[in-house]
Amino acid sequence: MKQPDALILAMKNGDQQAFSQLYDMYSLAIFGVINTIVKEENVAEEIQQDVFIKVWENASSYSVGKGRFFTWLLNIARNAAIDHTRSKSHKNTQKNLSTTNFVDILSGSDNLNKKTDAIGIRKFVDALKPACVKIIDFIYFKGFTQKNTAEALKIPLGTVKTRARNCIKDLRLKVIGRA
């Protein structure tokens, strides 16, 4: 099996086998992030397929100089999942749900623990300050907007924005510093 960088380059050049290997490497983690946001496995699977189609079709737009491939892929997945939750069709399906569908939101950091293990950053998130863990959980793993996060944590929106920026910077430093 080729190294991820070689696979990415091959995929950008239209190599379907390289794309298939990248899919195998990242699909479980991407599914976990999407499913955390949409909370419906069937919908998460559809969004995951759409994400990988988008990755294949837009492979040429990925640039190593702008960041890591996984980060690029994760942002596409996260944005697709959030777009779905904001769609009119999703909102209509949510109108008559029972409160049992919202148990995940109330379960604290359990959700974050499972999903960050799946994408391999749990040890890095654990090393952050507790306030950062909460912010990352709400914004990146539960799909909350910054405004919703501010309301849930009962802190000003500006504070959420500043903390999110600083926490992601701290997380990035911890991940990069691991080598």
C-alpha positions in Angstrom: 0.0 0.0 0.0 1.3 3.5 -0.9 1.8 6.3 1.6 -1.0 8.8 1.9 0.9 11.5 0.1 1.6 9.3 -2.9 -2.1 8.2 -2.9 -3.3 11.8 -2.8 -1.0 12.7 -5.8 -2.2 9.6 -7.7 -5.8 10.5 -7.0 -5.3 14.0 -8.2 -4.0 12.5 -11.4 -7.2 10.4 -11.8 -6.1 7.1 -10.3 -9.2 5.4 -9.1 -7.4 2.7 -7.2 -5.6 5.4 -5.1 -8.9 7.0 -4.5 -10.3 3.7 -3.3 -7.4 3.3 -0.9 -7.9 6.8 0.5 -11.6 6.0 0.9 -10.7 2.9 2.9 -8.3 4.9 5.1 -10.6 7.7 5.9 -14.2 6.6 5.4 -14.8 5.4 9.0 -13.5 8.6 10.6 -15.5 10.8 8.1 -18.7 8.7 8.7 -18.2 9.2 12.5 -18.0 13.0 12.2 -21.0 13.2 9.9 -23.1 10.8 12.0 -22.3 12.8 15.1 -23.8 15.9 13.4 -26.8 14.4 11.6 -27.6 11.7 14.1 -29.1 9.4 11.5 -27.0 6.6 10.1 -28.7 6.3 6.7 -28.5 10.0 6.1 -24.8 10.0 7.3 -24.0 7.3 4.8 -25.6 9.3 2.0 -23.7 12.4 3.0 -20.5 10.4 3.3 -20.9 9.2 -0.3 -21.6 12.7 -1.5 -18.5 13.9 0.3 -16.2 11.4 -1.3 -17.8 12.1 -4.8 -17.0 15.8 -4.1 -13.4 14.9 -3.1 -13.0 12.9 -6.3 -14.4 15.6 -8.5 -12.5 18.4 -6.8 -9.2 16.6 -6.1 -7.3 19.1 -8.1 -8.4 21.9 -5.7 -6.5 20.3 -2.8 -3.2 21.9 -2.1 -0.6 20.5 0.3 0.5 24.0 1.0 -2.9 25.0 2.4 -3.1 22.1 4.9 -3.3 18.4 5.5 -5.5 16.2 3.3 -7.4 14.9 6.3 -8.2 18.4 7.5 -9.4 19.3 4.0 -11.5 16.1 3.8 -12.9 16.7 7.4 -13.9 20.2 6.5 -15.8 19.1 3.4 -17.6 16.4 5.5 -18.4 18.7 8.4 -19.7 21.4 6.1 -21.9 18.9 4.1 -23.3 17.5 7.4 -24.1 21.0 8.7 -25.6 22.1 5.4 -27.9 19.1 5.6 -29.0 19.9 9.2 -29.8 23.5 8.0 -31.8 22.3 5.0 -35.5 22.7 4.8 -36.1 19.0 4.3 -34.1 18.1 7.5 -35.9 20.7 9.5 -39.3 19.3 8.4 -38.3 15.8 9.5 -37.2 17.1 12.9 -40.5 18.9 13.7 -42.2 15.9 15.4 -39.3 14.0 17.0 -39.5 12.8 20.5 -37.0 13.9 23.1 -35.1 10.6 22.9 -33.4 11.9 19.8 -31.7 14.6 21.8 -30.1 12.4 24.4 -26.8 12.6 22.6 -26.6 16.4 23.1 -27.2 16.0 26.8 -24.8 13.1 27.3 -21.8 15.4 27.9 -18.4 14.4 26.5 -19.3 10.7 25.8 -20.0 11.6 22.2 -16.8 13.4 21.9 -14.8 10.5 23.4 -16.1 8.0 20.9 -15.7 10.1 17.8 -12.3 11.5 18.6 -11.0 8.0 19.2 -12.3 7.1 15.7 -10.4 9.8 14.0 -7.3 9.5 16.1 -7.2 12.8 17.9 -8.5 11.9 21.3 -5.1 12.1 23.0 -4.5 15.6 21.5 -8.0 16.8 22.5 -7.4 15.4 26.1 -4.3 17.5 26.4 -6.3 20.8 25.9 -7.9 22.9 28.6 -11.4 21.7 29.6 -12.9 24.9 28.1 -11.4 24.0 24.8 -12.7 20.4 24.9 -16.2 21.8 25.4 -15.9 24.3 22.5 -14.5 21.7 20.1 -17.2 19.2 21.1 -20.0 21.6 20.4 -18.7 23.3 17.3 -16.8 20.5 15.5 -18.3 17.2 16.7 -21.9 18.2 17.4 -22.2 20.6 14.6 -23.4 23.6 16.7 -22.9 27.1 15.3 -20.8 29.5 17.3 -24.0 31.3 18.3 -25.7 28.1 19.5 -22.5 27.2 21.4 -22.5 30.5 23.1 -26.1 30.0 24.1 -25.5 26.5 25.3 -22.5 27.4 27.4 -24.0 30.7 28.5 -21.0 32.8 27.4 -20.7 35.7 25.0 -20.5 35.0 21.3 -17.2 36.9 21.0 -15.7 34.7 23.8 -16.8 31.6 21.9 -15.2 32.9 18.7 -11.9 33.8 20.4 -11.8 30.5 22.3 -12.6 28.4 19.2 -9.8 30.1 17.3 -7.3 29.7 20.1 -8.3 26.2 20.9 -7.9 25.1 17.3 -4.5 26.8 17.2 -3.5 24.9 20.3 -4.8 21.6 18.9 -3.0 22.2 15.7 0.3 22.8 17.6 -0.2 19.6 19.6 -0.8 17.6 16.5 2.1 19.1 14.5 4.4 18.8 17.5 3.8 15.0 17.7 6.3 14.2 15.0 
